[in-house]
Amino acid sequence: MTFPSISHNRKNEGVNEGVRLEIEGVNEGVEKELTEILNYLRNNPGRRVPEIAEHINKSISTVERYLKILRDNDLIGFNGAPKTGGYIIIK
Protein backbone atom coordinates (compact mmCIF):
# COMPACT_ATOMS: atom_id res chain seq x y z
CA MET A 1 0.00 0.00 0.00
CA THR A 2 1.42 3.36 -0.95
CA PHE A 3 0.68 6.61 0.76
CA PRO A 4 0.35 10.02 -0.83
CA SER A 5 3.23 12.42 -0.99
CA ILE A 6 3.14 15.39 1.34
CA SER A 7 4.16 18.92 0.52
CA HIS A 8 4.24 21.74 3.02
CA ASN A 9 2.41 24.95 2.19
CA ARG A 10 3.65 27.69 4.47
CA LYS A 11 2.11 30.69 2.71
CA ASN A 12 -1.01 30.45 4.89
CA GLU A 13 0.89 29.67 8.05
CA GLY A 14 0.13 31.90 11.01
CA VAL A 15 1.60 32.07 14.45
CA ASN A 16 -0.70 29.40 15.91
CA GLU A 17 -1.65 27.53 12.75
CA GLY A 18 1.47 25.43 12.20
CA VAL A 19 2.17 23.68 8.92
CA ARG A 20 -0.70 23.12 6.51
CA LEU A 21 -0.38 19.82 4.68
CA GLU A 22 -1.31 19.27 1.08
CA ILE A 23 -1.59 15.53 0.56
CA GLU A 24 -2.29 14.16 -2.89
CA GLY A 25 -5.07 11.60 -2.98
CA VAL A 26 -6.49 12.52 0.44
CA ASN A 27 -9.69 14.48 0.75
CA GLU A 28 -9.76 17.86 2.42
CA GLY A 29 -11.40 16.54 5.60
CA VAL A 30 -8.67 13.97 6.26
CA GLU A 31 -6.01 16.55 5.41
CA LYS A 32 -7.55 18.89 7.99
CA GLU A 33 -7.50 16.13 10.64
CA LEU A 34 -3.84 15.29 9.90
CA THR A 35 -2.93 18.95 10.23
CA GLU A 36 -4.86 19.18 13.50
CA ILE A 37 -2.99 16.15 14.87
CA LEU A 38 0.37 17.68 13.92
CA ASN A 39 -0.54 20.99 15.54
CA TYR A 40 -1.73 19.20 18.68
CA LEU A 41 1.49 17.19 18.91
CA ARG A 42 3.56 20.32 18.30
CA ASN A 43 1.98 21.90 21.39
CA ASN A 44 1.62 18.65 23.38
CA PRO A 45 4.49 16.28 22.56
CA GLY A 46 4.34 12.74 23.89
CA ARG A 47 0.57 12.30 23.68
CA ARG A 48 -0.96 8.86 23.27
CA VAL A 49 -3.71 7.69 20.91
CA PRO A 50 -6.65 8.06 23.35
CA GLU A 51 -5.67 11.66 24.11
CA ILE A 52 -5.36 12.52 20.43
CA ALA A 53 -8.68 10.82 19.66
CA GLU A 54 -10.42 12.83 22.37
CA HIS A 55 -8.85 16.07 21.17
CA ILE A 56 -10.00 15.68 17.55
CA ASN A 57 -13.23 13.88 18.49
CA LYS A 58 -12.54 10.77 16.39
CA SER A 59 -12.45 7.06 17.20
CA ILE A 60 -9.23 5.38 18.27
CA SER A 61 -9.12 3.29 15.08
CA THR A 62 -9.46 6.42 12.92
CA VAL A 63 -6.68 8.16 14.83
CA GLU A 64 -4.44 5.09 14.48
CA ARG A 65 -5.04 5.17 10.71
CA TYR A 66 -4.16 8.89 10.59
CA LEU A 67 -1.04 8.34 12.70
CA LYS A 68 0.09 5.60 10.33
CA ILE A 69 -0.07 8.05 7.41
CA LEU A 70 1.98 10.58 9.38
CA ARG A 71 4.51 7.92 10.53
CA ASP A 72 4.92 6.48 7.04
CA ASN A 73 5.72 9.98 5.78
CA ASP A 74 8.31 10.48 8.55
CA LEU A 75 6.48 13.41 10.13
CA ILE A 76 5.95 11.84 13.55
CA GLY A 77 7.48 9.06 15.59
CA PHE A 78 6.80 7.17 18.78
CA ASN A 79 9.08 7.94 21.69
CA GLY A 80 9.41 5.73 24.75
CA ALA A 81 8.06 2.39 25.89
CA PRO A 82 4.78 1.05 24.46
CA LYS A 83 2.98 1.47 27.80
CA THR A 84 4.25 4.92 28.72
CA GLY A 85 5.53 6.55 25.51
CA GLY A 86 3.79 8.87 23.09
CA TYR A 87 3.94 10.48 19.67
CA ILE A 88 6.26 13.34 18.81
CA ILE A 89 6.95 15.40 15.70
CA ILE A 90 10.27 14.48 14.10
CA LYS A 91 10.41 17.06 11.30
GIHUSUL-V755594 format. One record per backbone hydrogen bond with DSSP energy under -1.0 kcal/mol. CO is the residue of the C=O (numbers start at 1). NH is the residue of the N-H. Records with the same first field share a line. If there is no record, write none. Layout:
# GIHUSUL-V755594
CO=NH ; NH
This chain:
# GIHUSUL-V755594
5=24
7=22
10=13
20=9
22=7
23=26
27=31
28=32
29=33
30=34
31=35
32=36
33=37
34=38
35=39
36=40
37=41
38=42
39=43
40=44
47=87
48=52
49=53
50=54
51=55
52=56
53=58
59=63
60=64
61=65
62=66
63=67
64=68
65=69
66=70
67=71
68=72
69=73
70=75
71=74
75=90
77=88
79=86
81=85
86=79
87=46
88=77
